[in-house]
Amino acid sequence: MTRVAWGRLGLAALLPVLACEPSAVAVRTNAAFSADGGSVLVMEARYDSLSADEPWTDAPSASSWRALFLETGAADLSGGKVLASFDGSPARVKSLARGPLFYVDGAQLVVGLEEGRAVGLQLRTATRVAYALPEERRDAVFLSAERDLRGEVRAVAAVPSPDGQRVAVLHTASYVDGTPGAAATRYVHAVSFHAAADGTHERSAALEAFRDSEASLQLDVPAPMSEAPGCAPVPAYAQVSLLWAEDSGGVFLVASGPGALAVRVDAATGAVKEVGAVPAWPIPTAGGALSPEGKLLCLSASASDPNGAQVRLHALDGRLGEGFFNGKSLPLADAGWAR
């Protein structure tokens, strides 16, 4: 009897412990098309939680954060083949989940941003590649007699070239102009080019035309001409910083609004020149949120159930997709309004 009694007592004592075992939570929050639009790379933010009801955006009991990447068909985004998983801090995983992703499917590479750093995620080996600005170039661009902005530099865009060979990164630092009557946020920018496969820095250029200006170089892309009810475009669609030339020969950067100004940075030489027109498509390159056929990846989520988020397809019935790699260009006044 004593043995049985102790056994029951031991089980009773163990039950609360078992009830507190963490459970796995998976939330699909981001995605990108393959270059030809035939498949989709879906990202899941995964973690273990003592309470599966905690929203992934703020889960204090969560642990073991990782970013899981799956490949699905373009017609059905459910299920999918797991390609790789990357462990990371909550901030790292969340930044990948909320920021633009680009999929270089031929190289099994994902390009994105992790906490202000440009990275390539090698899916075959589950390893990270850094697309970093070398220290000497950082000093040359962001250190001046007036101010030291080296500690403020962040990668705000990282975009692979259409041929998948290079990644262009926009590095930006900002400061507040305290001049009486000014009180404006001003920016200093640089663009760097890297080998997509291993992150080797090839060249970089300071964007002197925009130095100390109020231009953040973030172009807002218009809302889809055919709205998807309850489905917002995934992050890769939201803003455009770097527009690649179709031949992968360089990138365009634009300051919109009155007195619009644009430059082209040559990928082979780093030479910068002003231009009067920019490519007429609403995302920077293939492998983003919009397919060549004009299908848009969007995220269906609600404030009351963020863990129920789903990535969906939305077919555009307007002209939004027609500018995608068609050789057309836009005058600067229309930049960011690629219709």
C-alpha positions in Angstrom: 0.0 0.0 0.0 2.8 2.3 0.8 4.3 1.8 -2.5 1.1 2.5 -4.4 0.4 5.6 -2.3 3.9 7.0 -3.0 3.5 6.1 -6.7 0.2 8.1 -6.9 1.8 11.0 -5.0 4.7 11.0 -7.3 2.4 11.1 -10.4 0.4 13.9 -8.8 3.5 15.9 -8.2 4.7 15.4 -11.7 1.5 16.5 -13.4 2.0 20.2 -12.9 5.5 19.9 -14.3 4.2 18.1 -17.4 1.5 20.7 -17.8 4.2 23.4 -18.1 6.1 21.6 -20.9 6.7 24.1 -23.7 4.8 23.5 -27.0 6.0 24.4 -30.5 4.5 27.3 -32.3 4.8 28.0 -36.0 3.6 31.2 -37.7 4.0 31.8 -41.4 4.8 35.5 -41.8 6.8 36.1 -45.0 7.4 34.7 -48.4 9.0 35.3 -51.8 8.5 34.0 -55.3 11.2 32.1 -57.3 12.6 34.1 -60.2 10.2 32.5 -62.7 7.2 32.7 -60.3 6.8 28.9 -60.4 7.4 28.3 -56.7 7.2 30.2 -53.5 9.6 30.2 -50.5 7.6 30.6 -47.3 9.2 31.6 -44.0 7.9 30.3 -40.6 8.8 32.0 -37.4 9.1 29.0 -34.9 9.6 28.9 -31.2 8.8 26.9 -28.1 6.3 28.5 -25.7 4.7 27.7 -22.3 1.6 29.4 -23.6 0.7 28.8 -27.3 -1.8 31.7 -26.9 0.9 34.3 -26.6 1.2 36.3 -29.8 4.4 35.7 -31.6 5.0 39.4 -31.7 5.3 39.5 -27.9 5.8 36.1 -26.4 7.7 36.5 -23.0 7.8 32.7 -22.3 9.1 31.8 -25.8 12.5 30.1 -26.3 14.5 28.4 -29.0 13.6 30.8 -31.8 14.3 29.7 -35.4 13.5 30.7 -38.9 12.2 27.8 -41.0 12.1 28.0 -44.8 9.8 25.8 -46.9 9.3 25.7 -50.7 5.7 25.3 -52.0 4.1 25.4 -55.4 2.8 28.8 -56.6 -0.8 27.6 -56.7 -0.9 26.1 -53.2 1.0 27.7 -50.3 -0.1 25.1 -47.7 2.4 22.4 -46.7 5.7 22.6 -48.5 9.1 21.0 -48.5 11.4 22.0 -45.6 14.7 23.4 -47.0 16.5 24.7 -44.0 16.2 26.0 -40.4 18.2 28.8 -38.8 18.5 29.3 -35.1 18.5 32.9 -33.9 17.5 35.4 -31.3 13.9 36.6 -31.1 15.0 39.9 -32.7 16.8 38.1 -35.6 13.9 35.9 -36.4 11.3 38.7 -36.1 13.4 41.0 -38.3 13.4 38.3 -41.0 9.7 37.8 -40.6 8.9 41.5 -40.9 11.4 42.6 -43.5 11.8 42.1 -47.3 13.0 38.7 -48.4 14.3 37.7 -51.9 14.7 34.2 -53.1 17.5 33.2 -55.5 16.2 29.8 -56.1 18.9 28.6 -58.5 21.5 29.1 -55.8 19.1 28.1 -52.9 19.8 31.5 -51.3 17.6 33.8 -49.3 18.6 37.5 -49.1 17.2 39.6 -46.3 17.9 41.9 -43.3 18.7 40.8 -39.7 18.6 43.6 -37.2 20.1 46.2 -39.6 22.6 43.7 -41.2 22.4 42.4 -44.7 22.6 38.6 -44.9 22.4 35.7 -47.2 20.9 32.5 -45.9 22.4 29.5 -47.7 19.6 26.9 -47.7 21.8 23.9 -48.8 24.1 24.3 -45.8 22.0 26.2 -43.4 24.7 28.8 -43.0 24.7 32.6 -43.0 26.7 34.9 -45.3 27.3 38.5 -44.3 27.1 41.3 -46.9 29.0 43.9 -44.8 30.6 47.2 -45.6 34.4 47.0 -44.9 35.6 49.1 -42.0 37.8 51.3 -44.2 34.8 52.1 -46.5 32.6 52.8 -43.5 35.1 55.2 -42.2 35.5 57.0 -45.5 31.8 57.5 -46.0 30.4 58.0 -42.5 33.3 59.7 -40.6 33.8 63.4 -41.4 35.1 66.5 -39.6 31.6 67.5 -38.8 30.3 64.2 -37.3 31.0 60.5 -36.7 28.0 58.5 -37.9 29.8 55.1 -38.0 27.8 53.8 -35.0 24.5 54.7 -36.7 25.0 52.8 -40.0 22.4 50.2 -40.8 21.7 48.2 -43.9 18.2 49.3 -44.9 17.9 47.3 -48.2 19.6 44.2 -49.5 18.6 43.0 -53.0 20.0 40.3 -55.3 20.6 41.1 -59.0 18.3 39.6 -61.6 21.0 37.2 -62.6 21.5 36.1 -59.0 25.3 36.8 -59.0 25.4 39.9 -56.9 23.7 41.5 -53.9 23.4 45.3 -53.6 23.1 46.8 -50.2 22.0 50.3 -49.2 23.8 51.5 -46.0 22.3 54.5 -44.3 23.0 56.6 -41.2 20.8 59.5 -40.1 21.2 62.5 -37.7 19.0 65.4 -36.6 20.0 68.8 -38.0 20.0 71.1 -35.0 20.5 74.2 -37.0 17.9 76.9 -35.9 14.9 76.7 -38.2 16.0 73.4 -39.7 15.2 70.6 -37.2 15.2 67.9 -39.9 16.4 64.3 -40.1 19.2 64.1 -42.6 20.9 61.1 -44.2 24.2 59.8 -45.4 24.2 56.8 -47.8 26.4 54.3 -49.5 25.8 51.4 -51.8 27.9 48.2 -51.8 28.1 45.3 -54.1 28.9 41.8 -52.9 29.3 38.3 -54.4 25.9 36.7 -53.6 27.4 33.2 -52.9 30.0 34.1 -50.3 29.5 37.8 -49.4 32.8 39.0 -50.8 32.8 42.8 -51.0 33.5 43.9 -54.6 33.1 47.6 -54.5 31.1 50.4 -52.8 30.2 54.0 -53.6 29.2 57.0 -51.5 26.0 58.7 -52.7 27.3 62.2 -52.6 24.2 63.5 -54.5 22.2 62.7 -51.4 24.7 63.5 -48.6 23.1 65.4 -45.7 19.8 65.7 -47.6 16.4 64.8 -46.2 16.1 61.9 -48.7 15.8 58.5 -47.0 15.7 56.9 -50.5 12.8 54.7 -49.5 10.1 54.8 -52.2 6.6 53.9 -51.2 5.0 51.6 -53.7 1.2 52.2 -54.3 -1.4 49.9 -53.0 -2.4 47.1 -55.5 -5.0 48.2 -58.0 -7.1 45.2 -57.0 -7.1 45.1 -53.2 -7.1 41.7 -51.5 -9.7 42.0 -48.7 -8.0 41.4 -45.3 -4.7 40.6 -46.9 -1.8 43.1 -46.8 1.2 42.7 -49.2 4.1 41.0 -47.6 7.1 43.2 -46.6 9.1 42.8 -49.8 6.5 44.8 -51.6 6.1 47.7 -49.3 9.1 49.9 -50.1 11.6 50.1 -52.8 15.2 51.3 -52.2 17.3 49.7 -54.9 16.0 49.2 -58.4 18.2 46.8 -60.4 18.7 47.3 -64.1 17.3 44.4 -66.0 20.7 43.4 -67.3 22.1 43.3 -63.7 24.5 46.1 -64.7 23.7 48.4 -61.8 21.2 49.9 -59.4 19.0 53.0 -59.4 18.3 55.1 -56.3 15.6 57.8 -56.2 14.7 60.7 -54.0 11.1 61.4 -54.9 8.9 64.4 -54.5 9.6 68.0 -55.6 13.0 68.2 -57.3 13.2 64.5 -57.7 16.7 63.2 -58.2 17.9 59.7 -59.2 21.4 58.1 -59.7 22.6 54.9 -61.2 25.5 53.1 -59.5 27.4 50.8 -61.9 27.9 47.3 -60.4 31.2 46.7 -62.3 32.9 50.0 -61.5 31.0 51.7 -58.7 30.7 54.8 -60.8 27.7 57.0 -59.9 25.8 59.2 -62.4 22.6 61.1 -62.4 19.8 59.8 -64.6 16.4 61.1 -65.7 14.4 57.9 -65.7 14.2 54.7 -63.7 12.9 51.1 -64.4 9.1 50.8 -64.4 8.4 47.9 -62.1 7.2 48.1 -58.5 9.7 45.8 -56.9 13.5 45.8 -57.1 14.2 42.5 -58.7 12.9 39.0 -59.4 12.4 36.7 -56.4 10.3 39.2 -54.4 6.7 39.5 -53.6 5.3 39.9 -57.1 5.5 37.2 -59.8 6.1 37.9 -63.5 2.5 37.0 -64.1 1.3 39.8 -61.7 0.4 37.6 -58.7 1.1 39.2 -55.3 2.0 37.5 -52.1 0.0 38.9 -49.2 -0.3 38.3 -45.5 -3.7 37.6 -43.9 -3.6 38.3 -40.2 -5.7 39.9 -37.5 -4.8 41.8 -34.3 -6.9 39.3 -32.3 -5.2 36.2 -33.7 -1.6 37.1 -34.9 -0.6 33.4 -34.6 -3.2 32.5 -37.2 -1.4 34.5 -39.9 -1.4 33.0 -43.4 0.5 33.8 -46.6 -1.9 33.9 -49.5 -1.8 34.6 -53.3 -3.6 37.5 -54.8 -4.1 37.9 -58.5 -3.9 41.5 -59.7 -6.4 42.5 -62.3 -4.8 45.8 -63.1 -1.6 47.0 -64.8 0.6 46.7 -61.7 2.3 43.6 -62.9 2.8 44.8 -66.5 5.9 46.8 -65.7 7.8 43.8 -64.4 11.0 43.4 -66.5 9.5 44.8 -69.7 12.2 47.3 -70.5 10.0 50.3 -69.8 11.1 53.3 -67.8 9.4 56.0 -65.8 10.2 59.7 -65.5 11.4 60.6 -62.0 8.1 62.4 -61.2 6.4 59.0 -61.4 9.0 57.0 -59.6 7.5 54.8 -56.9 4.2 54.8 -58.8 4.9 51.9 -61.1 1.5 51.4 -62.7 
